[in-house]
């Protein structure tokens, strides 16, 4: 037995650790695979590995449903879903939206209202905190920093039809106020200082009818500038409407497809994946996940840079 961050696990193939006694029983049939994007399916450069693409291709041939469940904007999730051949449903905004790709329609939604977005913008502006807003099709921000800088870096490697739309505007409050929609997926706030970040999160949590994601660790990403690799590190949280979660969105798909909880396999690496991993028939945490995520997982696979998702999928389904 191996003690992995106070979680006792049995090591088997490919450095995958099995952490729950139910795995010892006869393997179940899985009909729905839900996969987070950043830190899970995507490597540190925002790419899907070729091995992973091949494994997912083989899984979908078997009639197993693969659904991406991400905090990203809808257009960004759609692009990656098409890239890997997951062509039936996707989940965006951490569960704000479930989209039916075949019928080209939203089948579930729980948006953050414009009123709440404007209230949070005012609070961030008064405290000089960096923030950005996610609509269905774009990320809106004042500058290319933190997570938006990473999306911009991703865009440099994509064709024009696959880029994430980033709208940089000087007066975000007025821009949002005049925007002809009342539907926002989420907001993200970021800062390099842990104390400054903790202070603003405390204030935001006082706002009613929203959910604020608890993230205790710093996000770490890599950006290539020419031949130089640059670290992008920051503390962040995500703000959504009340009762938004990836698992609630997954349940909507389960109802439509008549899929049972024990037939669901879920992959994730961060706190916004905890309920999804905990409730799935088989929950898998990435090797670099924090302790809170690992504690609820049945399996701890290798990291996103080591294509840990594909390793489990190949072993369990192929």
N, C-alpha and C positions, 0 to 999 in steps of 0.2 A: 504494500500500500504506500502511496505517495501523499505527503501532506503539501497541498498546493494552496497557499494563502488561507490556511485553516480549513480547507475543504479536502476531505479524504477521497482520493480518486484511484481507480485502477487503470493502469496504463496498458493500452493495447497497441494497435497498429498506428503508424504515422504520427506518433506523439500525441494522439488523441486520448483524453482522460475521461473515463466514465464515472460519474459522481453520484448516481442515484440507483438504489437497489432495483428499481423497476426495469432498468436496462438489462438486468440479469435474466428476466423472464423472456418468453418467446417474442421475437420481433413482430411488431405490428405492421399493417399495411398503411402506408402514408399516401394520402391523396392530395394534400395541399402543403406546399413548401413556401413559407414566407421569409423573406430575406431583407434585412436592413442594407443600406448602401454604404455610407461613409464609415470607414473603420471595420466593415464587415465584408461585403462583396467587393468593394473597391479597395485597391491598395493605397499606399500613402500618396501616390501621384494621381489618384482619382481614376484609375484604369481597372478594367476587368481582365484578369489573366486569361491566356489562351486555354490553359488546362480547364479552368472554371467554365469557360464558354462551351467547351466540348462536352463536359459532364452534364451541364444543364440541357444542352441539345439532346443528349441521349435520354435524359429524364423525361423531357416533354414528349419524346417519341413514345414513351410508355403510357402516355395519357395522364401523367401527374401534373397538377396545376402548380405553376411557379408564379408567385406574386411578390413584387418588390414593395416594401413598406418603408417609406423614407420620410424624413423631415423636409426634404427639398421641395421646390416648387413643382407643379404638375408637369410642365413642359420638360424639365430636366429629368424627372423620373421616367416619363414617356420615352425619351430618347434612349435611355439605358435599357429599358424594357424591350424596345425593338431590337437593340443591339444583341441581346442575349436570347431573343426569341420567346420572351414571356409575354404573349400577345392577347391575353384575355382580360385581366384586371391589373390595376396598380393602385397603391395607396400613397397619398402625398400629404405634406403638412402635418406629419406625425399622427395621422388618422383624421384630419379635418375633412378629407375627401376620399371617396372610393370611386374610381372611374372604370366604366365598362368600355374597353377598347373596341370590342367587336361591334357594339351598337352605338359607339361614339356618344356616350352620355354619362353624366354623374348619377350614381345610384345611391349615394349617401353623402351628406355634407353637414358640417358643424363649424361654421366660420367664426372668426374673430370680427366683431363689428367695427365699423369706422369710428364710432364714439369711443370705444376702448382703445383703439390704435392711437387716436389723437391725444387721449389722456396720458398714455404711456410715453408718447413723443414729448409732450410737455415736461414730464418728469425727467426724462433723459436729458433734454436740452438744459434744464435748470441745473443739472448735476454734471454736465459735460461728459456724459457717458456715450460711447459709440453704440449705435443701434441700426438695424435694418428691418425691412418689412417685406413679407412674401405674399405676392398675389398668385393667381393661377399661372401666370405667364412670365413674371419678372420678379427680380429682387430690387428693391428701392433703397438707396443709401445716399449719404452725403459725400462719401469718399471710398476709395478702394483699399480698405483695411480688413484685417482678420479673415473671417470666413468669405467675405466678398472678394478679397484679394485672391483667395484660393480658387473660387469660381472663375475669376478672370483669367487665372493661370490655366485652368482646364480649357477655357475657350480658345486659347492659343493653339491647342492641339486638335480642335474640332472643326469640321466643315461648317459653313455659315448656317445651314439648316439645323445643326445640332447644338449650337451654342446656347448657353443660359443667358437670357436677356437680363442685362444689368442697367438700371436707370440711375445715373448719378445726378442728383438735383441739389441745388443750393438751399432752398427752403422746403424741407420735406413736409413740414406741417401744412403749408399752403397747398403743396402738390397733392397730398392725400385728401385734404379737405375738398379740393376741386375735382378729384378723381371720380369718374362716373360709376363707381361700384361700392357696395357695402360689404363685399366678401373678401376677407383676408385670411390666408392660411395660418400665419403665425408671425411673431416678431422675434428677433434674436438680439440680445444685448451682449457686448463683449468688452473686456478690459484686461490689460496686462497685470494690473495691481489686484491682488487677492482681496485686500482690505477695502479698496474702492468698490470693487465688484460686489462684495458681500453687503456693503452698505446700501447700494442701489437695489439689490435683490430684495432686501428686507422691506424697503419702501414700496416696491412693486407688488409684493405679496399682500399689501393692505388694500389693493384695488379689488373690488368685488367682481364676481362672475368671470374670472379668468383662472387658468391653471399655469403655474410657474414650475418648470422642470428643475429639480434639484440635481445639480452637477457639481461635485466637489473637486474634480480634478481639472487640470489644464489640458485643453485640446492641443495636440501636436500634429502639424502637417508639414509637408516638404514642397518647396517650389524651386524649380530650376530656372536660374537667371543666366542664360548662356550656358557655360560649362560649370557654373557654380551652383551648389545646392544650398538653399536658404531655409532655415527653420522658421515656421510661423507658429508661435505659441500664444495662447490666450485663454482666459477664463470666460465662460459664456453660459447663458441660460436661454431657454426657448419659452415663449409665452403664447398660449393658445386660448381658445374659448374654453369654458368649463366643460369637463368630462370628455376631452379629446384624448384619445389614446389609440395606438396602433391595434391593440387587441379588440377594442370595440368595433373598429373598422373591419378587422378580419372576420368577426362574428357575422357581419352583414353578408360577406361572401359565403360563409359557411351555410347560412340560411338558404341562399339562392341555390347553392350547389349540393345541398343536403349532405354536408360533411360534418362528421362528429369531431369533437375536441381531440380525441385520441388519434385521429387521422391527420392531425396537423403537426408539422415540424417547423420550428421557428429559429432563426439565426439572428443574433444581435451582439452589440458590444458595449452599449451605453445605457444610462439610466432610463432613457425613453423607450428602451426595449424590455425592461424588467417584467412588466405585466404580460407582455406577449410571450416571453420565454417561460415564465412561470406557468401560464395557463395552457400552453401548447402540450400536445401529447408527448412531444419530445422537444425540449428546449436546449439550444446550444449556444454557449458563450464563446467568444473569440479568446485566444490565448492572452491577449493584452488587456482584456476587460478588467474593470475594477472589481473589488471584492464583492460589492453589493450585487453585481450582475452574476458573478460566478456562483454565489451562494444559492441562487434560485435555479441554476442550470442543471440539466441532467448530464450534459457532456461539455467538456472544455476542449475545444479543438485548438489548432495552431493559429497563428496570427493572420491578419488579412494579407500581409506581404508574402505569406507562405501558402496562400490559397486554402486556408483552413475550411472554408465552406465546401469547396469541391472535394476535399478529402473525406468529409463525413458523408456527403451525398453519394460519392462513389462506393464507399463501404456499405452504406445502408440500403441503397436503392439499385445499384448496378452489380 
